[in-house]
Amino acid sequence: MNKDFNKKIKIVFLLFTFYFLLSTLSVFAQSTPQFLVSWNSQSYTPNWYNGKIGATYGSSVNISFELIVGGKVADISKTGIRWYKNDKLVKNENNGLGIKNYSFINNTYGEDDIEIRISIPDYKGNTLDKIIKIPVKSPEVILDTKRFDRKLSKGVNPITLWPFFFNVIDNRELSFNLSSDKGAVSNLSNNSSIFNLELNQNALLDTGVRLQAIVKNIKNAMESASRMIQYNIE
């Protein structure tokens, strides 16, 4: 009888301890300040692209945040906030208190990330930091033949050039060119991104066809992308 009673007491004690620890962790997690950060880059991608748009050279980048405490937005309007870009201080209390946004023009090339650090040196006696990495993208172009096997057919093959990560508003600010080592290439309209490649019946099946796509920023010829792909003919 005593053994069963003691066993029940131990089980109740363990359950109570587990519940207490779980409740404590939950309260701690809710009260710990969390950064809610959003950012966007003004570089061009097709409207069907759902990925995060990286920064390209010359594009503007905008970052903002809220500090969440206990599930609510904290009032940090009178708090000193420091912004660092690649470890260089770019904004601090001298620019004003409660600065929750930062914008800049990207002046880097290549595939390196831009590191942004948001630091609150004194939030109720504690230092809070958040690091965000913004990818830097080079312009790209994709050849879309509506097929996934890198094969083209004899006859007319429609091909669309999709540009990514250009410092433009829309693709009317870009020039498109598609060339082939065999077959006739025609543009559906003036400076269209859609082409037709016509391969006649005498096209050699074993040699395939090589296509080269080039897309350029009309206002900045230094900003361009090219791609060359070998296709089989069936």
Summary of the structure (lengths in Angstrom):
residues: 234
radius of gyration: 28.6
end to end distance: 85.3
largest distance: 97.0
contacts: 628
relative contact order: 0.14
helix: 15%
strand: 49%
